[in-house]
């Protein structure tokens, strides 16, 4: 079992930790395969209802492991393409699964690290977090879903600015751009992200997950298909015991006002 990415499930929460702190959690071959395996487990396991992603050490993720790339023997191009495909499959599974994901982010988030962060539906960042592209600095182009997930988050113009210039965002600037959801003082990020996950787990978890799925998928399809999906999904939700109990409680509270 790899230790490049840690994975544990407790009381409905899947906890994923990028765990190569000496390499600023840069993704290598081992981590890429682990990411895909974990994504499949998150999607397939009925005991997982929400997900928390964080990282060990001073940085969240510095993207791909450039040092390992440079050491590849003659097959650098093909190998990088294969690893990108593996990572992308994991990203696709996690963004599509009806299980909400929160990320706790600190320190550097660079290159493909932006993609690993943006898989999350709710991003809590420390005041010390910094966000940068850096792809062109080493003659490479966006991967790890950055070309899709970044403009979805901040809009095309700002995505182009971040990838075509040396722009580096502070946490406050990233919040203003819509790249992240909220900012916390250093030392409070993990606890705040866990509080977000706990709210999902103690609330209408299935409804949160389906709302995430509808919004994520709606970006990539025609309006009529999204409307039809919404109608089917809310009808299914209305038929659950959880929804009936919550609606009855809401009506009772309203009647007392």
Order of alpha helices (4+ residues) and beta strands (2+ residues): beta-beta-alpha-beta-alpha-alpha-beta-beta-alpha-beta-beta-alpha-alpha-beta-alpha-beta-alpha-alpha-alpha-alpha
